Amino acid sequence: MGQRRQNRKSLGLAKLTPSTLPMILKRPRLFRLLDKARRRPITWLTAPAGSGKTTLVASYLKARRLPVLWYRLDESDADPSSFFHYLATAAKALSPRRRMLLAALTPEYFLGLPTYARRFFAQLWDYISLPRVLVLDNYHDVPTTSPLHGLLQVGLSELPEKVWTIVLSREEPPDQMVSLEVARTLSWVKADALRLTPRETQQLAKLQRLKNGPSRNSRWVTQIHAITQG
């Protein structure tokens, strides 16, 4: 029992801890893009693995000094009970002295899950200090068959003015989120926006030289940029 509790605690820490930032390439162009995206309450950022989604958002929030509630999704969140438990845990970490009012998702709520989700998120925003950015990282890890997609659509459709949600995913918004696009509450940043410009590729190569010593010349870097298309 003790080992199971320890494993659950370790899992929770991993899910609720923002990524640490190494020496990274600063990308003012993308910062301006996110500044513009903030005009809508939800930003959905889609790009393949290794494209720098998490690093971009973490560095942006740090540069803009925006308070964040960071949640890293995984397959365990296919069960909405797990998702709401750990999200409540994250909220408690932000306001440890306040009395927790967020009800656990117990069986008596199963026949009214949308009502529970709506009430949970309303209480969540009352519980934590605002303004606040909610980051849902690795959204693609939630199975397509999970009821969580629909419950998040319910919760995100009624965001207060001082909450901005950023969803990071390798995939486009699921069908359950279409209504948010139609209502123009969701802005979608696609993979092409994250591609490096030729200048950014040169800057990245220079940064790598600072970290690892001499590297190839600028002509070689230009060729690599052309081959990889940024």
Phi, psi and chi 1 to 4 in degrees:
 res  aa     phi    psi   chi1   chi2   chi3   chi4
   1 MET       -  -41.2 -177.6   65.2   70.5      -
   2 GLY   -63.1  -40.2      -      -      -      -
   3 GLN   -66.3  -39.4 -176.4   62.3   42.2      -
   4 ARG   -63.5  -40.8  179.2 -178.7  -62.9  178.7
   5 ARG   -65.3  -39.2 -172.9  179.1  -63.9  110.9
   6 GLN   -65.9  -41.6 -176.4   63.8   34.8      -
   7 ASN   -63.9  -39.4  -69.9  -17.8      -      -
   8 ARG   -65.1  -38.9 -173.6  179.9  178.0   94.0
   9 LYS   -65.9  -42.7 -178.4  177.5  180.0 -179.5
  10 SER   -63.6  -40.5  -62.4      -      -      -
  11 LEU   -61.8  -42.9  173.8   62.9      -      -
  12 GLY   -61.5  -43.3      -      -      -      -
  13 LEU   -62.0  -40.3  -71.0  173.4      -      -
  14 ALA   -66.0  -36.9      -      -      -      -
  15 LYS   -73.9  -25.6  -69.4  172.3   70.1   63.1
  16 LEU  -109.4    3.8  -51.2  178.3      -      -
  17 THR  -102.6  120.2  -54.7      -      -      -
  18 PRO   -62.5  155.3  -18.9   31.0      -      -
  19 SER   -66.5  142.0  -61.4      -      -      -
  20 THR   -78.2  149.2   56.2      -      -      -
  21 LEU  -105.3  118.1  -66.5  175.3      -      -
  22 PRO   -79.7 -167.9   31.6  -34.2      -      -
  23 MET   -67.0  118.0 -174.7 -175.8  -64.1      -
  24 ILE  -126.6  162.3   60.9  170.3      -      -
  25 LEU   -79.6  122.6  172.8   65.7      -      -
  26 LYS   -77.8  133.9  -64.4 -179.5  179.8  179.1
  27 ARG  -127.6   79.6  -55.5 -179.7   72.7 -177.8
  28 PRO   -55.2  -32.8  -22.8   32.7      -      -
  29 ARG   -58.2  -43.8  171.7  179.7   64.9   87.9
  30 LEU   -77.0  -29.4  -64.8 -177.1      -      -
  31 PHE   -61.7  -42.3  -78.8   17.3      -      -
  32 ARG   -65.2  -35.7  -68.8 -168.8  -64.8  -88.8
  33 LEU   -62.7  -42.1 -179.8   65.2      -      -
  34 LEU   -70.8  -33.9  -69.3  176.9      -      -
  35 ASP   -57.2  -43.0  -75.4  -21.9      -      -
  36 LYS   -68.3  -39.2 -176.8  177.6  179.8 -179.9
  37 ALA   -64.3  -26.3      -      -      -      -
  38 ARG   -65.4  -10.2  -73.4  173.9   63.3 -173.0
  39 ARG   -67.6  -19.6  -62.2  172.6 -174.2  172.1
  40 ARG  -111.8  152.9  -63.3 -173.9 -177.0  179.8
  41 PRO   -71.5  -18.2   18.7  -28.4      -      -
  42 ILE  -130.6  132.6  -55.6  167.4      -      -
  43 THR  -119.8  123.9  -60.8      -      -      -
  44 TRP  -106.7  116.4 -166.0  -74.7      -      -
  45 LEU  -109.6  113.9 -156.4  163.3      -      -
  46 THR  -111.0  128.5  -56.8      -      -      -
  47 ALA  -166.7  156.2      -      -      -      -
  48 PRO   -67.5  169.4  -16.1   28.9      -      -
  49 ALA   -59.7  139.8      -      -      -      -
  50 GLY    83.4    4.1      -      -      -      -
  51 SER   -86.3   -6.7   58.0      -      -      -
  52 GLY    93.6   22.4      -      -      -      -
  53 LYS   -59.1  -53.6  -60.9 -177.1  -63.8  -65.0
  54 THR   -64.9  -43.2  -61.2      -      -      -
  55 THR   -62.6  -41.6  -61.4      -      -      -
  56 LEU   -59.3  -51.1  167.3   64.0      -      -
  57 VAL   -67.8  -42.0  170.7      -      -      -
  58 ALA   -62.1  -42.3      -      -      -      -
  59 SER   -70.3  -36.1   60.7      -      -      -
  60 TYR   -63.9  -47.6  172.7   83.3      -      -
  61 LEU   -63.1  -36.2  -64.0  176.9      -      -
  62 LYS   -68.2  -43.5 -178.3  178.4 -179.6 -179.3
  63 ALA   -65.8  -37.4      -      -      -      -
  64 ARG   -88.5   -2.5  -64.3  -66.7 -171.2  -98.7
  65 ARG    54.8   48.5  -61.8 -178.3  179.8 -179.1
  66 LEU   -98.4  126.3  -62.4  174.4      -      -
  67 PRO   -68.0  139.7   23.8  -31.7      -      -
  68 VAL  -131.6  146.6   61.0      -      -      -
  69 LEU  -113.5  106.0  171.3   56.1      -      -
  70 TRP  -101.2  129.3 -165.9  -73.0      -      -
  71 TYR  -133.5  122.5 -170.9   91.2      -      -
  72 ARG  -100.9  110.7 -175.1  173.3  -69.1  106.3
  73 LEU   -75.8  153.7  -66.9  141.6      -      -
  74 ASP  -151.7 -173.6   56.4   41.5      -      -
  75 GLU   -62.5  -26.5  -68.8 -177.9   -5.0      -
  76 SER   -64.1  -20.9   70.4      -      -      -
  77 ASP   -78.3   -1.2  -66.5  -63.4      -      -
  78 ALA   -58.8  -28.9      -      -      -      -
  79 ASP   -89.3  110.3  174.4    8.3      -      -
  80 PRO   -55.8  -29.0  -25.9   35.0      -      -
  81 SER   -59.6  -40.1  -60.9      -      -      -
  82 SER   -66.5  -45.1  175.7      -      -      -
  83 PHE   -59.3  -51.2  171.1   81.0      -      -
  84 PHE   -67.5  -31.4  -72.4  112.3      -      -
  85 HIS   -63.0  -50.4  165.7   76.6      -      -
  86 TYR   -73.8  -31.2  -77.1  113.8      -      -
  87 LEU   -67.1  -38.0 -170.2   57.5      -      -
  88 ALA   -64.6  -37.1      -      -      -      -
  89 THR   -62.4  -41.0  -60.2      -      -      -
  90 ALA   -64.6  -41.3      -      -      -      -
  91 ALA   -63.9  -40.8      -      -      -      -
  92 LYS   -62.0  -37.0 -179.2   64.4  175.7  175.4
  93 ALA   -64.8  -29.5      -      -      -      -
  94 LEU   -78.6  -29.5  -67.4  175.8      -      -
  95 SER  -132.8   66.1  -56.5      -      -      -
  96 PRO   -64.3  -22.4   24.0  -33.8      -      -
  97 ARG   -89.4  -10.1  -63.4 -176.8  179.1 -179.3
  98 ARG   -87.9  149.3  -65.4 -164.6   62.7 -175.2
  99 ARG   -73.1  127.8  179.6  170.5  171.8  -95.4
 100 MET   -71.5  123.0  175.3   62.6   74.4      -
 101 LEU  -111.0   -2.1  -60.2  175.6      -      -
 102 LEU   -79.3  112.7  -56.4  174.4      -      -
 103 ALA   -72.5  138.5      -      -      -      -
 104 ALA   -68.5  150.7      -      -      -      -
 105 LEU   -82.5   93.0  179.0   52.7      -      -
 106 THR  -102.0  164.7   48.8      -      -      -
 107 PRO   -52.1  -31.4  -30.6   37.0      -      -
 108 GLU   -65.2  -15.5   62.3  -95.6   29.8      -
 109 TYR   -91.1   -8.2  -67.4  106.6      -      -
 110 PHE   -63.8  -25.7  -73.2  176.7      -      -
 111 LEU   -82.7   -7.8  -65.8  178.4      -      -
 112 GLY  -135.9   51.7      -      -      -      -
 113 LEU   -60.6  -43.5  -74.7  176.7      -      -
 114 PRO   -59.6  -39.5  -26.0   36.7      -      -
 115 THR   -64.1  -41.4  -60.6      -      -      -
 116 TYR   -61.2  -46.9  170.4   85.8      -      -
 117 ALA   -61.0  -43.2      -      -      -      -
 118 ARG   -62.0  -43.1 -173.5  175.6  -68.3  107.0
 119 ARG   -70.0  -39.3 -175.0  174.1  -57.6  163.9
 120 PHE   -60.0  -49.5  177.7   94.0      -      -
 121 PHE   -67.8  -36.0  -82.1  101.1      -      -
 122 ALA   -61.1  -42.4      -      -      -      -
 123 GLN   -70.7  -33.2  -67.5  176.4  -17.2      -
 124 LEU   -60.6  -45.9  175.3   67.7      -      -
 125 TRP   -69.8  -27.8  -50.9  131.8      -      -
 126 ASP   -73.5  -26.9  -74.7  -20.8      -      -
 127 TYR   -80.9  -42.2 -178.4   79.7      -      -
 128 ILE   -96.1  157.3   62.4  176.8      -      -
 129 SER   -74.4  142.9   59.7      -      -      -
 130 LEU  -118.7  154.2  -58.4 -179.8      -      -
 131 PRO   -72.7  162.0   27.9  -35.6      -      -
 132 ARG  -156.6  145.2 -178.4   74.0   55.5  175.7
 133 VAL  -104.2  127.1 -179.1      -      -      -
 134 LEU  -100.1  117.9  170.3   64.5      -      -
 135 VAL  -106.0  124.3  174.8      -      -      -
 136 LEU  -108.2   99.2  -61.1  175.8      -      -
 137 ASP   -91.3  150.9 -161.3   -2.8      -      -
 138 ASN    57.6   40.8  -71.8   -8.8      -      -
 139 TYR   -59.0  -29.1 -167.2   93.7      -      -
 140 HIS   -62.2  -16.4   52.0  -92.4      -      -
 141 ASP   -77.1  -10.7  -78.7  -20.3      -      -
 142 VAL   -81.1  122.2 -179.7      -      -      -
 143 PRO   -56.4  146.4  -23.6   33.3      -      -
 144 THR   -63.1  -23.7   56.1      -      -      -
 145 THR   -85.4   -3.8   55.6      -      -      -
 146 SER   -69.7  138.5  171.1      -      -      -
 147 PRO   -69.7   -9.0   25.2  -33.8      -      -
 148 LEU   -61.1  -33.1 -177.3   63.7      -      -
 149 HIS   -57.2  -48.0  -60.5  -68.7      -      -
 150 GLY   -66.2  -36.5      -      -      -      -
 151 LEU   -69.4  -37.1  -61.9  179.5      -      -
 152 LEU   -67.7  -36.3  -79.4  174.4      -      -
 153 GLN   -59.7  -40.2 -174.8  -83.9  -29.9      -
 154 VAL   -63.7  -47.3  170.2      -      -      -
 155 GLY   -66.8  -39.2      -      -      -      -
 156 LEU   -80.6  -14.2  -62.3 -179.1      -      -
 157 SER   -76.2  -10.2   64.8      -      -      -
 158 GLU  -128.8   45.7  -60.6 -179.8    6.6      -
 159 LEU   -71.7  137.8  -69.9  173.4      -      -
 160 PRO   -70.4  165.3   22.8  -30.9      -      -
 161 GLU   -60.1  -31.5 -176.1  177.9  -12.2      -
 162 LYS   -94.9   16.4  -67.1 -175.4  177.9 -178.6
 163 VAL  -117.6  128.2  175.6      -      -      -
 164 TRP  -117.7  125.8  176.8   33.2      -      -
 165 THR  -105.7  131.6  -63.0      -      -      -
 166 ILE  -116.9  123.9  -54.4  175.6      -      -
 167 VAL  -108.9  126.6 -176.4      -      -      -
 168 LEU  -108.4  124.8  -53.3 -179.8      -      -
 169 SER  -151.5  155.0 -179.1      -      -      -
 170 ARG   -85.3   -6.6  -62.1  175.5 -169.9  173.2
 171 GLU  -125.1  161.0  -59.6  172.4   -2.2      -
 172 GLU   -70.5  164.8   63.1 -173.8   43.3      -
 173 PRO   -57.3  136.7  -24.7   34.1      -      -
 174 PRO   -69.5  169.3   26.5  -33.9      -      -
 175 ASP   -56.1  -32.8  -67.5  -18.8      -      -
 176 GLN   -63.7  -20.0  -67.0   87.8  -21.5      -
 177 MET   -95.0    0.3  -59.1  -65.7  175.4      -
 178 VAL   -58.7  -38.3  169.5      -      -      -
 179 SER   -61.9  -30.2   62.8      -      -      -
 180 LEU   -70.0  -35.8  -60.8  177.4      -      -
 181 GLU   -67.8  -42.7  -69.5 -171.0   80.3      -
 182 VAL   -61.9  -38.8  172.7      -      -      -
 183 ALA   -77.9   -0.9      -      -      -      -
 184 ARG    59.0   33.9  -61.7 -177.2   64.7   80.9
 185 THR   -99.2   -6.3   58.9      -      -      -
 186 LEU  -120.9  127.0 -176.4  148.9      -      -
 187 SER  -105.3  137.6   60.3      -      -      -
 188 TRP  -113.5  114.4 -174.0    6.0      -      -
 189 VAL   -98.8  119.0  178.9      -      -      -
 190 LYS   -99.1  172.0  -58.7 -178.3 -178.4 -179.1
 191 ALA   -59.4  -36.2      -      -      -      -
 192 ASP   -57.4  -31.9  -74.6  -11.6      -      -
 193 ALA   -66.9  -25.1      -      -      -      -
 194 LEU   -88.8   -8.6  -91.5   67.2      -      -
 195 ARG   -61.9  141.1  -66.1 -177.7 -174.7  -84.0
 196 LEU   -69.2  137.2  -65.9  166.8      -      -
 197 THR   -77.7  164.3   64.1      -      -      -
 198 PRO   -54.4  -41.1  -28.9   36.6      -      -
 199 ARG   -65.2  -41.2 -178.6  177.6 -179.9 -179.0
 200 GLU   -64.9  -36.1  -71.9  172.1  -20.9      -
 201 THR   -62.7  -42.7  -57.6      -      -      -
 202 GLN   -63.6  -41.9  -66.9  -73.3   -8.1      -
 203 GLN   -64.4  -38.9  -68.8  172.5  -25.4      -
 204 LEU   -64.8  -40.3 -178.9   60.4      -      -
 205 ALA   -63.3  -39.9      -      -      -      -
 206 LYS   -63.5  -41.4 -177.7  177.8  179.9  179.6
 207 LEU   -62.5  -39.4 -177.7   63.8      -      -
 208 GLN   -65.6  -34.4  -70.1  -61.6  -40.0      -
 209 ARG   -64.3  -39.9  -73.8 -162.3  -64.1  -88.1
 210 LEU   -63.9  -34.3  -67.3  175.1      -      -
 211 LYS   -82.7  -40.7  -68.5  168.8   59.2  177.1
 212 ASN  -120.2    4.5  -56.9  -38.7      -      -
 213 GLY    94.1 -172.4      -      -      -      -
 214 PRO   -56.5  143.9  -23.7   34.5      -      -
 215 SER  -134.6 -162.8   62.1      -      -      -
 216 ARG   -68.9  165.8  -53.7  -79.0 -176.3  161.2
 217 ASN   -80.3  173.5   59.1   34.8      -      -
 218 SER   -65.0  -31.6   60.1      -      -      -
 219 ARG   -64.8  -41.6 -178.8  178.4  178.7 -177.2
 220 TRP   -63.8  -41.5 -178.0   86.9      -      -
 221 VAL   -62.5  -41.2  173.6      -      -      -
 222 THR   -61.3  -39.7  -59.9      -      -      -
 223 GLN   -66.2  -40.9  -69.1  173.1  -21.1      -
 224 ILE   -64.2  -39.7  -70.5  -62.6      -      -
 225 HIS   -61.7  -42.4  176.3   84.9      -      -
 226 ALA   -64.2  -39.1      -      -      -      -
 227 ILE   -69.7  -43.5  -66.8  171.4      -      -
 228 THR   -84.9  -13.9   61.1      -      -      -
 229 GLN    58.6   39.8  -61.9 -177.4  -16.4      -
 230 GLY    80.6      -      -      -      -      -
